[in-house]
Amino acid sequence: MKIVVCIKQVPDTNEVKLDPVTNTLIRDGVPSIINHDDKSGIEAALRLREKVGGTVTVVCMGPPQADVALREALAMGCDEAFLLSSREFGGSDTYATATVISAALKKIGFDLIITGRQAIDGDTAQVGPQIAEILKIPQVSYAENVDVEGDKIIVKRQFEDRYHIIEIKTPCLITALTELAEPRYMSVRGIIEAYEKEVKVYNFDDLKDSLNPAHIGLKGSPTNVYRSFTKQAKGQGTLYTDISADEAVRVIIEKLEERHII
Ligand SMILES: Cc1cc2nc3c(=O)[nH]c(=O)nc-3n(C[C@H](O)[C@H](O)[C@H](O)COP(=O)(O)OP(=O)(O)OC[C@H]3O[C@@H](n4cnc5c(N)ncnc54)[C@H](O)[C@@H]3O)c2cc1C
C-alpha cells in the first residue's frame, strides 16, 4: 500500500505570532515542530506498513526550513519525502494550500492519504477534507484508530458522544487525531540515514501541468484575512469549591439574575 502523510511544520507554541500588516503567520525566530496530529498520522502509517507492506511518503508544503520536519519523519522510518516550496505558493489560504498539495499527490501517487485533523497554528481543520474533495476520493475525519483488512481500511471515528466504525476502500483520505497513535522516537541510525536521503523538492514548474495559477498563492486564495488580533484576557472567574449541586445551582441563578440574563 502506498501511504502518503501530509505534515505541516508549525511553531512550537500556541502563541502564534501574526504580521499586523499582512495578517500572515510570522515564522522567523519561532522554533518549529511537526504538527501533533500529523506525527500521529506518521506513526499510524508506519504501523500499517509494518502490517501490510508498502511505503510511507511524507509531503509538506512550506518554506525551505520545512526540510527539517521532513527529515524528522524520515528518521522515524518514512521511505521518502517531498517538500512543496515555491514563491508562487506563498500567501496561500487553506483552499490554495489544498490545491497545491493535491497536485503533488496526483504526481506522487497514493492509496491512502493521512492528514492531521487540525494544525495547531492555523486551526481550521480544512486542508484534509479539501484535499479529498479536490481529488474526488472518499474521506473519514477524526480517526482514532485505523486498520487494514483486505482491500478495506477500517476507521474508528470519534463522534461527539459515540464512535463510528467505518469501512472505506482505497484510494481514500483520513484525518488523524493526536490519539491515533503514540509517535515513536527517532533512532540514532534513523537520524543519520535521514540526512543521507534526498528530500525531493517540487516547485511551481514541477506541478504546473495540474496547477492553475489563479487558484494558488495569495491572489488565488478566496479567503481574505481582514484583521487579526490577540484576544483580550477576560477577568478571572470566581471559583467555588466544596459546594453541593443544589448550592451550585443557587449561586448560578443568583449570578445570572444579578446580570439580568434571566
Ligand atoms: C489569505 C491567507 C494567506 C495566508 N498566507 C500564508 C503565508 O503566507 N504563509 C503561511 O505559512 N500561511 C499562510 N496562511 C495560512 C495557511 O493558509 C494555512 O496555514 C494553511 O492553509 C493550513 O491551514 P491550517 O493551518 O488551518 O491547517 P488545517 O486545515 O488545520 O490542517 C489540517 C491538516 O492538513 C495538513 N496540512 C495543512 N497545511 C499543510 C501544509 N502546509 N503542508 C502539508 N500538510 C498540511 C496537515 O496534515 C494538517 O494536520 C494564509 C492564510 C490565509 C487565509
The ligand as a Gaussian input file, in Angstrom:
#p B3LYP/6-31G(d) Opt

LIG

0 1
 C       -5.270000      34.794000       2.949000
 C       -4.346000      33.855000       3.660000
 C       -2.966000      33.957000       3.456000
 C       -2.101000      33.090000       4.098000
 N       -0.766000      33.218000       3.882000
 C        0.094000      32.404000       4.497000
 C        1.506000      32.514000       4.314000
 O        1.971000      33.380000       3.582000
 N        2.321000      31.641000       4.964000
 C        1.797000      30.679000       5.795000
 O        2.560000      29.913000       6.362000
 N        0.493000      30.548000       5.990000
 C       -0.382000      31.377000       5.366000
 N       -1.707000      31.263000       5.583000
 C       -2.151000      30.187000       6.441000
 C       -2.265000      28.941000       5.596000
 O       -3.256000      29.077000       4.636000
 C       -2.635000      27.790000       6.476000
 O       -1.626000      27.649000       7.436000
 C       -2.717000      26.505000       5.683000
 O       -3.646000      26.589000       4.635000
 C       -3.132000      25.347000       6.543000
 O       -4.309000      25.670000       7.218000
 P       -4.447000      25.254000       8.721000
 O       -3.203000      25.671000       9.419000
 O       -5.727000      25.741000       9.232000
 O       -4.404000      23.676000       8.622000
 P       -5.519000      22.609000       8.957000
 O       -6.530000      22.592000       7.885000
 O       -5.989000      22.775000      10.369000
 O       -4.575000      21.339000       8.837000
 C       -5.106000      20.032000       8.753000
 C       -4.037000      19.122000       8.231000
 O       -3.761000      19.431000       6.860000
 C       -2.385000      19.166000       6.577000
 N       -1.713000      20.388000       6.204000
 C       -2.086000      21.663000       6.454000
 N       -1.183000      22.516000       5.945000
 C       -0.229000      21.765000       5.361000
 C        0.981000      22.054000       4.687000
 N        1.389000      23.309000       4.504000
 N        1.715000      21.028000       4.210000
 C        1.316000      19.751000       4.375000
 N        0.194000      19.408000       5.027000
 C       -0.559000      20.400000       5.523000
 C       -1.766000      18.631000       7.872000
 O       -1.850000      17.234000       7.845000
 C       -2.685000      19.224000       8.926000
 O       -2.692000      18.500000      10.129000
 C       -2.596000      32.114000       4.971000
 C       -3.973000      32.019000       5.184000
 C       -4.833000      32.876000       4.558000
 C       -6.298000      32.748000       4.853000

